[in-house]
């Protein structure tokens, strides 16, 4: 379930960033925040195959 939420957040942030990128009157602080949030969500997204062996 957690992976689903992370995937949806990533999808949402990518969409908002794309919209912001094309806006000539974009709010730079908001755009940077969206990019940072996307990076944080992508860092959380680890597939089970990528987990180290314990």
C-alpha positions as CSV (number, residue, x, y, z in Angstrom):
1,X,0.0,0.0,0.0
2,X,2.8,2.4,0.9
3,X,4.4,1.8,-2.5
4,X,1.1,2.7,-4.2
5,X,1.0,6.0,-2.3
6,X,4.6,6.8,-3.2
7,X,3.9,6.0,-6.9
8,X,0.9,8.3,-6.9
9,X,2.8,11.1,-5.3
10,X,5.5,10.8,-7.9
11,X,3.0,10.8,-10.7
12,X,1.3,13.9,-9.2
13,X,4.6,15.8,-8.6
14,X,5.7,15.1,-12.2
15,X,2.5,16.4,-13.6
16,X,2.6,19.6,-11.5
17,X,6.3,20.1,-12.4
18,X,5.5,19.8,-16.1
19,X,2.7,22.3,-15.8
20,X,4.9,24.7,-13.9
21,X,7.8,24.3,-16.4
22,X,5.6,25.5,-19.2
23,X,4.1,28.5,-17.3
24,X,5.9,31.7,-18.2
25,X,4.6,33.3,-14.9
26,X,5.6,30.4,-12.6
27,X,6.4,30.8,-9.0
28,X,10.0,29.8,-8.7
29,X,9.8,28.9,-5.0
30,X,6.8,26.6,-5.6
31,X,8.6,25.0,-8.6
32,X,11.7,24.3,-6.5
33,X,9.6,22.9,-3.7
34,X,7.8,20.5,-6.2
35,X,11.2,19.3,-7.5
36,X,12.5,18.7,-4.0
37,X,9.3,16.8,-3.0
38,X,9.7,14.7,-6.2
39,X,13.3,13.9,-5.3
40,X,12.2,12.9,-1.7
41,X,9.5,10.6,-3.0
42,X,11.8,9.0,-5.6
43,X,14.3,8.3,-2.8
44,X,11.6,6.5,-0.8
45,X,10.7,4.4,-3.8
46,X,12.8,1.3,-3.4
47,X,11.7,-1.9,-5.1
48,X,12.0,-5.1,-3.0
49,X,14.6,-6.5,-5.4
50,X,16.9,-3.5,-4.5
51,X,16.9,-4.2,-0.8
52,X,20.3,-5.3,0.5
53,X,20.6,-8.9,1.7
54,X,20.5,-9.2,5.5
